[in-house]
Amino acid sequence: MDTHTPTHTEALGPRPEPSGPDLRHHGDAEVRDDGSALVDLAVNVRADTPPAWLREHVAASLGRLAAYPDGRAARA
């Protein structure tokens, strides 16, 4: 006797293959150890610390982090 109850996902059947771009693809696939002349310019790749102007901007904003939002602008 089969006591398996299909889950909702199983009851829907197999998923069709996507017809659009592969959203799981990452640019590292083209520059990974293959001798390619391509450079990975992804935003999560950098060698140095953030530039001084960005550090100053972030530091200046820290005092406002705990401030409760002012709803007057949203109601205007």
PASEBA-1860 file (N, C-alpha, C; in nm, 3 decimals):
! residues 76
1> MDTHTPTH> 0.084/-0.117/0.000/0.000/0.000/0.000/0.089/0.124/0.000 ~ 0.061/0.220/-0.089/0.138/0.344/-0.099/0.079/0.446/-0.002 ~ 0.161/0.490/0.094/0.113/0.588/0.192/0.170/0.726/0.167 ~ 0.237/0.744/0.055/0.298/0.873/0.024/0.190/0.972/-0.024 ~ 0.186/1.087/0.040/0.095/1.193/-0.003/0.177/1.299/-0.075 ~ 0.146/1.327/-0.200/0.225/1.425/-0.274/0.217/1.563/-0.210 ~ 0.328/1.631/-0.207/0.329/1.769/-0.160/0.268/1.858/-0.267 ~ 0.241/1.981/-0.234/0.183/2.075/-0.330/0.274/2.089/-0.452
9> TEALGPRP> 0.405/2.098/-0.428/0.500/2.114/-0.538/0.501/1.990/-0.627 ~ 0.498/1.873/-0.566/0.496/1.749/-0.645/0.368/1.739/-0.728 ~ 0.256/1.783/-0.672/0.128/1.775/-0.742/0.126/1.864/-0.865 ~ 0.205/1.970/-0.865/0.209/2.060/-0.980/0.283/2.000/-1.098 ~ 0.365/1.900/-1.072/0.442/1.837/-1.179/0.576/1.906/-1.198 ~ 0.654/1.859/-1.296/0.787/1.916/-1.317/0.778/2.060/-1.367 ~ 0.876/2.138/-1.328/0.882/2.278/-1.372/0.932/2.285/-1.516 ~ 0.873/2.373/-1.595/0.924/2.391/-1.731/1.059/2.462/-1.729
17> EPSGPDLR> 1.140/2.435/-1.828/1.269/2.503/-1.839/1.244/2.651/-1.867 ~ 1.318/2.740/-1.799/1.298/2.883/-1.824/1.338/2.920/-1.966 ~ 1.264/3.013/-2.024/1.295/3.054/-2.160/1.380/3.181/-2.164 ~ 1.396/3.247/-2.050/1.473/3.371/-2.044/1.617/3.346/-2.005 ~ 1.685/3.451/-1.964/1.826/3.438/-1.925/1.841/3.357/-1.797 ~ 1.956/3.294/-1.782/1.987/3.216/-1.662/2.023/3.313/-1.550 ~ 1.932/3.336/-1.458/1.954/3.433/-1.351/2.051/3.380/-1.245 ~ 2.087/3.253/-1.252/2.184/3.198/-1.157/2.327/3.216/-1.206
25> HHGDAEVR> 2.342/3.259/-1.330/2.474/3.278/-1.389/2.545/3.396/-1.323 ~ 2.673/3.383/-1.299/2.753/3.492/-1.243/2.871/3.515/-1.334 ~ 2.913/3.639/-1.343/3.022/3.677/-1.433/3.153/3.606/-1.407 ~ 3.171/3.552/-1.286/3.296/3.483/-1.256/3.318/3.364/-1.349 ~ 3.213/3.312/-1.409/3.226/3.196/-1.497/3.317/3.228/-1.615 ~ 3.321/3.352/-1.658/3.403/3.388/-1.773/3.548/3.421/-1.738 ~ 3.577/3.447/-1.611/3.712/3.489/-1.575/3.782/3.393/-1.479 ~ 3.724/3.280/-1.455/3.776/3.186/-1.356/3.887/3.098/-1.413
33> DDGSALVD> 4.009/3.122/-1.378/4.123/3.034/-1.405/4.129/2.975/-1.545 ~ 4.089/3.049/-1.645/4.095/2.992/-1.780/4.194/3.069/-1.868 ~ 4.274/3.156/-1.807/4.370/3.232/-1.883/4.306/3.345/-1.961 ~ 4.182/3.373/-1.933/4.109/3.476/-2.005/4.167/3.614/-1.975 ~ 4.158/3.702/-2.072/4.204/3.840/-2.052/4.094/3.926/-1.991 ~ 3.978/3.865/-1.962/3.868/3.942/-1.903/3.898/3.975/-1.758 ~ 3.848/4.089/-1.713/3.864/4.134/-1.575/3.727/4.133/-1.510 ~ 3.718/4.079/-1.389/3.592/4.076/-1.316/3.570/4.212/-1.251
41> LAVNVRAD> 3.473/4.287/-1.298/3.443/4.419/-1.245/3.317/4.418/-1.159 ~ 3.284/4.305/-1.102/3.166/4.296/-1.016/3.182/4.390/-0.898 ~ 3.071/4.441/-0.849/3.076/4.538/-0.741/3.129/4.479/-0.611 ~ 3.127/4.349/-0.596/3.177/4.289/-0.473/3.326/4.256/-0.480 ~ 3.392/4.301/-0.585/3.535/4.274/-0.601/3.610/4.406/-0.596 ~ 3.693/4.424/-0.493/3.777/4.543/-0.486/3.895/4.511/-0.395 ~ 4.004/4.576/-0.419/4.126/4.545/-0.346/4.150/4.637/-0.227 ~ 4.106/4.761/-0.235/4.138/4.858/-0.131/4.018/4.885/-0.041
49> TPPAWLRE> 4.042/4.969/0.060/3.933/5.014/0.146/3.849/5.113/0.068 ~ 3.729/5.143/0.116/3.647/5.241/0.045/3.720/5.376/0.036 ~ 3.690/5.454/-0.066/3.757/5.584/-0.080/3.720/5.676/0.037 ~ 3.806/5.773/0.062/3.788/5.864/0.176/3.653/5.933/0.172 ~ 3.609/5.978/0.053/3.481/6.050/0.045/3.365/5.961/0.089 ~ 3.371/5.832/0.059/3.264/5.742/0.098/3.269/5.714/0.248 ~ 3.388/5.692/0.302/3.401/5.670/0.447/3.348/5.790/0.523 ~ 3.380/5.911/0.477/3.333/6.033/0.544/3.180/6.044/0.537
57> HVAASLGR> 3.123/6.012/0.422/2.978/6.020/0.404/2.907/5.920/0.496 ~ 2.957/5.797/0.502/2.897/5.696/0.588/2.911/5.736/0.735 ~ 3.029/5.782/0.775/3.051/5.822/0.914/2.959/5.937/0.952 ~ 2.939/6.032/0.861/2.853/6.147/0.891/2.707/6.106/0.906 ~ 2.666/5.996/0.846/2.526/5.953/0.852/2.496/5.866/0.974 ~ 2.596/5.820/1.046/2.574/5.727/1.156/2.487/5.785/1.267 ~ 2.497/5.914/1.292/2.417/5.976/1.397/2.268/5.975/1.368 ~ 2.228/5.958/1.244/2.086/5.959/1.206/2.027/5.819/1.197
65> LAAYPDGR> 2.104/5.716/1.224/2.053/5.579/1.207/1.936/5.547/1.299 ~ 1.939/5.594/1.422/1.834/5.560/1.517/1.717/5.658/1.513 ~ 1.724/5.761/1.430/1.617/5.860/1.424/1.491/5.799/1.365 ~ 1.377/5.824/1.429/1.250/5.774/1.378/1.212/5.856/1.255 ~ 1.164/5.793/1.150/1.131/5.867/1.028/1.027/5.976/1.053 ~ 1.045/6.087/0.988/0.952/6.199/0.997/0.844/6.177/0.891 ~ 0.722/6.152/0.933/0.613/6.122/0.841/0.555/6.243/0.771 ~ 0.597/6.364/0.806/0.539/6.483/0.743/0.563/6.484/0.593
73> AARA> 0.679/6.443/0.547/0.707/6.444/0.404/0.617/6.344/0.331 ~ 0.586/6.231/0.391/0.502/6.131/0.328/0.357/6.178/0.318 ~ 0.314/6.260/0.414/0.176/6.308/0.413/0.157/6.431/0.326 ~ 0.265/6.493/0.283/0.255/6.618/0.205/0.213/6.592/0.062
END
